[in-house]
Amino acid sequence: MIDWAAIDSAIAIARGASFAGERRTRLGGGSINTAYRIESAEQSYFVKLNRADRAVMFAAEAAGLAELGQAVGLRIPHVITQGSTEAHAYLVLEYIALEALTPAAMTRLGEGLVDMHGIVATRYGFERDNTIGSSAQPNAWHAQWLEFWRENRLAVMLDALAPHHRGLARDGDALLAVLDTLLDRHRPEPSLVHGDLWGGNVGMDEHGVPVLFDPAVYYGDRETDLAMAELFGGFSPLFFEAYWGAWPMSDGYRHVRRPLYQLYHLLNHARLFGGHYVAESRRVMQQLLARV
């Protein structure tokens, strides 16, 4: 049973004013968390719920949203509060009535992402680990991009899959052994990236401003966001034209780094869902190995 009184109290403390939800509407669209819109006469909030032991996941998401909030030209949901009751972890955000992106908003999204990627750190990683979907995503700081991508991304997924998929594990070991060749001389700035940039994690507010949510934030190669955006669709050519027009593509992206960065998400889907994602992950790895 959901302890709405405790969540209302947490909102009131965060706002510094009384709050009592008068209407609670369950929302669809998510497969990991349950979500509600809660409303009083004056305010509406978006509430995510999960098991009480997932409070750390919501704390990491809140930290990621706060980090993305530095960007200009994009709207990031404001975090109201997060915590846990006896039965549930919760994350409370401002409620934004999302709409599908118009062509103009697609252009604004590309331009806004350029600005976001211009926010940089001195190393690759993030202040805390988070999740990609429901999988743990380690973000320990690394001085070299090659080390970060090998240790914090590909190796983590391959280690999780290895006991169940021997052929995939063999291909993965071979790929990790030549990763330095594939990423030879590629030393990107550590840009602020969304980390899970697919069409289901973007929208538009009532003013036509692009909205980003459900992040898996870290500082890394900006191209990882572009590669993810190309993997599962949902972005029009106007988005890519606006982005690459402002910040041109570097040599090696299309044929090497794009599939290499997409591989991380394919491996995660193989881990979560199995099926054809295992075969697709092996296909991409074998194509990359053929380039060495």
C-alpha positions in Angstrom: 0.0 0.0 0.0 1.3 3.4 -0.9 1.9 5.8 2.0 0.6 8.9 0.3 0.5 10.8 3.5 4.3 10.4 4.0 4.9 11.5 0.4 2.6 14.5 0.8 4.5 15.4 4.0 7.9 15.2 2.2 6.6 17.5 -0.6 5.3 20.0 2.0 8.7 20.0 3.7 10.5 20.5 0.4 8.2 23.3 -0.6 8.1 25.0 2.8 4.3 25.0 2.6 1.5 22.6 3.3 0.5 20.1 0.6 -2.2 17.5 0.5 -2.8 15.6 -2.7 -6.5 15.7 -3.6 -6.3 13.5 -6.8 -3.8 10.8 -7.8 -3.8 9.5 -11.4 -1.7 6.5 -12.4 0.3 7.2 -15.6 1.5 4.7 -18.2 4.6 4.5 -20.3 7.2 3.1 -17.9 8.3 -0.5 -17.5 10.7 -0.1 -14.5 8.8 2.2 -12.1 5.2 3.1 -11.5 4.2 6.7 -12.0 1.5 9.0 -10.8 0.3 12.6 -11.2 -0.7 14.0 -7.9 -2.7 17.2 -7.7 -3.9 19.7 -5.1 -5.9 22.8 -6.0 -2.7 24.7 -6.7 0.0 22.3 -7.7 0.6 19.1 -9.7 3.6 16.8 -9.3 5.0 13.7 -11.1 5.8 10.9 -8.7 7.9 7.8 -9.5 7.6 4.7 -7.2 9.6 1.6 -6.8 10.6 -0.8 -4.1 12.0 0.8 -0.9 15.5 -0.6 -1.6 15.6 1.4 -4.9 15.9 4.7 -3.1 19.6 4.9 -4.2 18.5 4.6 -7.8 16.2 7.6 -7.4 18.8 9.6 -5.5 21.2 9.1 -8.5 18.5 10.1 -10.9 17.9 13.3 -8.9 21.6 14.1 -9.0 21.6 13.5 -12.8 18.7 15.8 -13.4 20.3 18.5 -11.3 23.5 18.1 -13.4 21.5 18.4 -16.7 19.8 21.5 -15.4 22.9 23.5 -16.2 22.1 23.3 -19.9 20.6 26.3 -21.7 17.7 25.8 -24.2 16.5 22.5 -22.8 14.0 22.0 -20.0 14.9 19.5 -17.3 12.2 18.5 -14.7 12.9 20.1 -11.4 13.4 17.7 -8.5 11.1 18.4 -5.6 12.2 15.6 -3.2 13.1 12.0 -3.0 13.2 9.4 -0.3 11.4 6.2 0.9 8.5 5.0 3.0 8.4 1.6 4.6 7.2 0.0 1.3 8.3 2.3 -1.5 11.1 4.6 -2.7 9.8 7.7 -4.4 11.0 10.5 -6.6 8.9 13.7 -6.9 9.4 16.0 -9.9 7.6 19.0 -11.2 4.8 17.9 -13.5 5.2 18.8 -17.1 2.5 18.1 -19.6 4.6 16.5 -22.4 3.8 16.7 -26.1 5.4 15.1 -29.1 8.2 17.3 -30.5 7.3 19.5 -33.5 9.8 20.0 -36.3 10.8 23.3 -34.7 11.3 21.6 -31.3 13.5 18.9 -33.0 15.8 21.7 -34.2 15.8 23.3 -30.8 16.7 19.9 -29.2 19.7 19.5 -31.5 20.9 23.1 -30.7 20.2 22.5 -27.0 22.2 19.3 -26.9 25.2 21.1 -28.4 25.1 23.5 -25.5 24.7 20.7 -23.0 27.7 18.8 -24.5 29.7 22.0 -24.1 29.5 21.6 -20.3 32.7 19.6 -19.6 34.6 18.1 -16.7 38.3 17.3 -16.3 37.8 13.5 -16.2 35.4 10.9 -17.4 32.7 9.6 -15.0 30.3 11.1 -12.5 30.1 11.8 -8.8 28.0 8.6 -8.2 27.0 5.4 -9.9 23.5 5.3 -11.5 21.5 3.0 -13.6 20.9 2.4 -17.3 17.3 1.0 -17.5 17.4 -1.3 -14.4 21.0 -2.3 -14.8 23.7 -0.8 -12.6 25.9 1.7 -14.3 29.3 2.4 -12.6 30.8 5.8 -13.1 34.1 5.7 -11.4 36.3 8.5 -12.6 39.0 7.8 -15.3 41.6 10.1 -16.8 41.4 8.3 -20.2 38.3 7.8 -22.3 39.5 4.4 -23.5 39.8 3.1 -19.9 36.4 4.5 -19.0 34.6 2.9 -21.9 36.4 -0.4 -21.5 36.1 -0.8 -17.7 32.9 1.1 -16.8 30.8 0.2 -19.9 31.7 -2.7 -22.1 33.4 -4.9 -19.5 30.6 -4.5 -17.0 28.0 -5.7 -19.5 30.1 -8.5 -20.9 30.9 -9.8 -17.4 27.2 -10.0 -16.6 26.4 -11.8 -19.9 29.4 -14.2 -20.0 28.0 -17.0 -17.8 25.0 -17.3 -20.1 26.4 -16.6 -23.5 29.8 -18.1 -24.2 30.0 -17.1 -27.9 29.2 -13.5 -27.0 31.8 -13.6 -24.2 34.5 -14.8 -26.6 33.7 -12.0 -29.1 33.6 -9.5 -26.2 37.1 -10.6 -25.0 38.5 -10.2 -28.5 36.9 -6.8 -28.8 38.3 -5.5 -25.5 41.7 -6.7 -26.6 41.7 -4.4 -29.6 39.7 -1.5 -28.2 42.9 0.7 -28.1 43.2 0.2 -31.8 39.5 1.1 -32.5 39.7 4.2 -30.4 43.3 5.1 -31.4 44.0 8.9 -31.1 40.3 9.6 -30.1 40.5 11.8 -27.0 37.2 13.6 -26.7 36.5 16.2 -24.0 34.5 14.8 -21.1 31.1 16.3 -22.0 28.0 16.2 -19.9 25.9 13.5 -21.6 22.3 12.3 -21.0 23.4 8.7 -21.2 20.1 7.2 -22.4 19.0 9.5 -25.2 16.3 7.6 -27.0 12.9 8.9 -28.2 11.0 7.8 -25.1 13.1 10.1 -22.9 12.4 13.3 -24.7 9.3 15.5 -25.2 8.2 19.1 -25.5 6.4 21.4 -23.1 3.5 23.7 -23.9 5.9 26.4 -25.0 7.7 24.2 -27.5 10.8 23.8 -25.3 12.4 20.4 -25.6 12.3 18.4 -22.3 14.9 15.7 -21.3 14.2 13.2 -18.6 15.0 9.7 -17.3 18.8 10.3 -17.6 21.8 8.0 -17.0 24.2 11.0 -16.6 28.0 11.0 -16.8 30.8 13.0 -18.4 32.0 11.2 -21.5 32.2 11.4 -25.3 29.4 13.5 -26.6 29.1 11.1 -29.5 27.6 8.5 -27.2 24.4 10.5 -27.0 24.2 10.8 -30.8 24.9 7.1 -31.3 22.1 6.2 -28.9 19.7 8.7 -30.6 20.3 6.8 -33.9 19.9 3.3 -32.4 16.2 3.1 -31.6 14.8 6.1 -33.6 12.4 8.8 -32.5 14.6 11.7 -33.8 13.9 13.5 -37.1 16.6 14.5 -39.5 16.1 18.1 -38.3 17.6 17.1 -34.9 20.7 15.7 -36.5 21.1 18.5 -39.0 20.9 21.1 -36.1 23.4 19.2 -34.0 26.0 18.3 -36.6 25.6 21.7 -38.3 26.7 23.4 -35.1 29.3 20.8 -34.0 30.5 18.8 -37.0 31.0 15.1 -36.9 34.6 13.8 -36.3 36.3 11.2 -38.5 35.7 7.7 -37.4 32.3 8.2 -35.9 30.0 6.5 -38.5 31.9 3.3 -39.0 33.7 2.7 -35.7 32.6 4.8 -32.8 28.8 4.8 -33.5 28.5 1.0 -33.5 31.0 0.8 -30.6 28.8 3.1 -28.5 25.6 1.5 -29.6 27.0 -1.8 -28.6 26.8 -0.9 -24.9 23.0 -0.4 -25.2 22.6 -3.6 -27.2 24.5 -5.5 -24.6 22.3 -4.0 -21.9 19.2 -5.0 -23.8 20.6 -8.5 -24.3 21.1 -8.6 -20.5 17.6 -7.4 -19.8 15.6 -9.1 -22.5 17.8 -11.6 -24.3 16.5 -12.8 -27.6 17.6 -11.1 -30.8 19.7 -8.6 -28.8 22.3 -11.3 -28.2 22.7 -12.0 -31.8 22.7 -8.3 -32.7 25.4 -7.7 -30.1 27.6 -10.4 -31.6 27.0 -9.1 -35.2 28.2 -5.6 -34.2 31.2 -7.0 -32.4 32.2 -9.1 -35.3 31.9 -6.2 -37.7 34.1 -4.1 -35.4 36.7 -6.9 -35.1 36.8 -7.1 -38.9 38.0 -3.5 -39.1 41.1 -4.2 -37.1 
